[in-house]
Amino acid sequence: MRALPFVLALVVAAFAIFGAGRAIGNSYAFFLGYVVVQYIVLGTAWNILGGYTGYVNFGVTAFFAIGAYSTVALYKLVPAMPLPVMVLIGGAIAGVVGLGTGYLTLRLRGVFFSIATLALAVVVQTLITNWDFVGGARGAYVLRPKMAPLMGGEYVQYLCVIMLGLCVIVLATARAIERSSLGYGFAAIRDDEAAAEAAGVPTLRLKLIATTLSGGFMGMAGAPLPYYVTYLDPTSGFNLNYAVNAIAMPLIGGTSSWLGPVVGAVLVGGLQEVLRVTISSAANVLVAGVLMVAFVILAPQGIVGLFKGKRR
Amino acid sequence: MNAILSGLLLGGFYAAVSIGVAISFGMLDIVNIAHPAFILLGSYAAFIGNSVFGLDPILSAVIALPAFYLLGMAVYQVYYVAFERRDDQSLRGLSFFFGLMFITEVGLVMIFGVDYRLVQAPYLGEKITLGPVELPFRLLVPFVVSIVMVGGLQIFLSKSFLGRAIQAVAQDQLALRLMAANPIRIKRIAFGLSIATAALGGAVLIIIQPVEPSIGREYIGRIFAICVLGGLGSFSGMVIAAVTLGVVETLTATLFGPSWSPAVSFGVLLITLAVRPNGILGR
């Protein structure tokens, strides 16, 4: 499939999902849909760096929370600002943080980058906790408007539309990267960085592009969060679940293509919701971690890899 | 003055929690980011020994040592079969440890809840006063325990055959194999040792501060900052780095407030990586 038909197909799928939600007419469907689509965006964003170049970012919560808290700050400064603008700004800030972290650590071995991102999550949390303007340790309230702008209906439907739009953008970007020279450069870095460098691939620049894109999309995924939860404090904004899910879903689905994170997010996100309703909320957070460990040990190519292997 | 001194004592304690990573990351090249989770496991083992059986927390940790050693060997065996043999340590190996860390944390939350837990011992409230200087036992006991542990391991690694083999495995596996030593077995033993240190590290952690399952995350940055700053594979560098970080953190907490101290380790880590990635005493 060429790029344009693929994007059109994604848009049609997004409209179909949204239409189905409206047909059900239950706001729970939208709350659930928002979470799953958010994880598709987060997982794909992580996969652009982790799956394509092989550099593991454990600081998902840092980028996600930067997006969320930039919305809180903007909400306090300019309450009338439309949400899509906030999403763009949040994404831009998170992208710059990604670029900076990458610039300092990506010239070294990959594990140092991973360790730095782990520590980054703690530091950003420390900064936010000490920043009173966005609520500090007490947290901040964001008033969710009753009605969705432009289209009517509940506001959560609007949030869902924004998240679906982000999802279309991030999936189209990921697929375009896979099929461009950028993607081949990423794959060369993943498979043998020294050889790629020797063959003239500008590895540092490519890695910085990947980190910036990945961080920026994570920030965008986090930006609508304050409107979704209406009350945001550092403990929930920096919840380790976001990081574990964003890493587990691509690893479970398969890291080599854009389809992997989607499969992983739908399966794991759906399973978690079923467990949360039927058993307990502790069990539903455990499942992503257990599945991730099981998959990296037993099926390193993920679900998509299993199917590809059978066909061959 | 008291701040610097308690920083020094805190640094000794940081050496105790970092030495496991100094072994696994510095010598075996296994990036065990789940180490803080094992330390918390040690804390809870000390907590159970103390609150259920009324034992001294350090003694409980010593009793738990063999179990942690075996756990470490088991973890290494899985890691070797699933990742090291397939040469897939970077992406999936790291994710494996990340998953272990998360599972341990959630598991501890499910068993013990998110309340802060602490241990009791008759000496913990006491302190020695030397002129203007105060030495609380709460910091002094962890300091002594960790100095004994670090010193003991240093002697073991430099004097015994097994210890030298562990140091050799980092440098030249082939040469070791030619000397009829099995590098996998050596690495399994060394990783077992590194997890065993987490039992004692956890016990001194719960003596110093009350523990709840998620505080392990604060220690990831600290531990790796210490190991990188000290130079991988160098115990003396690690101790110097641990003491430095302890002092800087205590001074930061005194000057700017305790909520800022987690940021110190990240700053140290980033500056080290940017300026001198080999650490102060690195090879």
Interface residues (C-beta under 8 A of the other chain):
Chain A: G50 G54 V56 F58 L104 T105 L108 G110 V111 F112 S114 I115 A116 L118 A119 L120 A121 V122 V123 Q125 T126 L127 T129 N130 A137 L240 V244 I247 A248 L251 T255 A282 V285 L286 A288 G289 V290 M292 V293 V296 I297 P300
Chain B: V31 I33 V78 A82 F83 R86 D88 S90 L91 R92 G93 L94 S95 F96 F98 G99 L100 F102 I103 E105 V106 G107 V109 M110 S214 R217 E218 I220 G221 F224 A225 V228 S259 W260 P262 A263 S265 F266 G267 L269 L270 L273 A274 P277
